[in-house]
Amino acid sequence: MTTTIWLIIATVLMFIVSGIYLLYKSAKKFNLSKQQLEKINQRNREQDKKDKE
C-alpha cells in the first residue's frame, strides 16, 4: 500500500477514536434533588398508566 492510503487510514481512525473519547468525556451523571426525582417518578407512573389504557 502506498503512503497516502496509510495516512488516510490513520486519519479516519483518529477521527473515530477522538469522537468516542469526546462522547466518553462529555457523559456526566445528573445530580438531581429529591424533588426532581419524585417529579420524574410521578411522570413515569402517569405514563405507565396511559400506556396500559
Beta strands, then each sheet from edge to edge (+ up, - down):
end
